[in-house]
Amino acid sequence: MTLLVTVYAAIVCTVIWYKNAPDDKMRVGTLCWIYWGASLMWFVDAVFAYVRTGAEYFSPAPAEMLNDLFLGLSAVALGLVIWVVILLIKDPRGVIKDMLTGRGVKKG
């Protein structure tokens, strides 16, 4: 389930990135790399789990599936948090810089 959640997030993110390419001001490409990396990690984990358990791997308990779903959603949320931190540091639109210098404050 973790693999499915991260692959779906990676696919959606890649479509958004590709639609807006080559203009990547919001650094969606970075988010794509994060999700594809997580997907690769979960794929390797799934392969090793299948080697260890065999066909039993494809019939998990409902509680185990729910735990995997929460873990996958947590990985997607962590990827979003990392992406937001990168956006705040890089400040591609200069919003934070304008706020700190006082140019973004409207008077009146």
N, C-alpha and C positions, 0 to 999 in steps of 0.2 A: 504494500500500500504506500509506503514511503517513496518507493521508486515511481509509482504512478503519479503521485501528487507533485513531485519535483519535475518529472518529465512534462506534465501538463503546464506547470508554471514556466518551464523553460521554453516550451513551444509558444505559449501566449506571448511571452516576453520577446522572443525572436521575431514573431510576426509584427509586433509593435515596432521593434527596432528596424526591421526591414522596410516597413511602410514609411518610416521617417528618415531612412538613410538617404543621403550621406550626412544630413544634419542631425548630429547626435549631441546636442547641447545638454540634454538632460542625462546623458551618460547611461542610456538604457543598455548599451552594449556591455557595460560592466555588469549590470544586473543579469544579462544573458549568460555571461561567463560564470557568474556565481551559481546560477541554477543548473547550467549544464555540468559544472563541476560536481555539484551535489548529486545530480542524476547519475553521473559516472561512478561516484562513490557508492550509491545505493545499488547500482547494477553489479558492481564487483561484490558487494555484500550478498546480493541475491544469488550470484553464481556460487560463492563459497557455501552459503546456506543450503543450496540445492545439492552440492557435492556431498555435504555432510549428512543431510537427511533424506535425500532421494525424492521419490514421488510424494512423500509426506509433506514436502514443502508447499505443494499446491492445495492443501486442505487445512488452512490454519483455523484455529478456534476464533469465534466471534470477538472475544475479549482481546485476543492478540491482534486481530485486524483493527479494532478500535484504537488500541495503543499505537499501532503503526500509523494510523491516520493522524492521530494527534502529533506524533513525532514528525511526520511529513509536513503538516501545517506549521509546526514550530520551526522547521528548517526553512520553509518559505518566508515566515515572518522574520526570522533572523537575517535572511538574505535581504529583505526589504529594509531592515534597520541598518545594516551595513551600507546599503545603497544610499539611504538618506544621510548617513554620516558623511559619506564621500561627497554627496551633493553639498552639504553644509560646508565642508572643508574647501572644495573646489569652487563653489559659488559661481556656476556657469553664467548666470544672468546678472550677477553683481548686486543682488538684492541685499545681502547681508552687508556688503561693503557700503552700499548707499545708506543703510540704516545706521551703521556705525559712524559714518562721516556726517550724518545729518541731512543728506540730500534726499533721502527717501521719506522724510517727515513732512507732512502737509500742515501748513499753519492756517489757522482760521477756524 
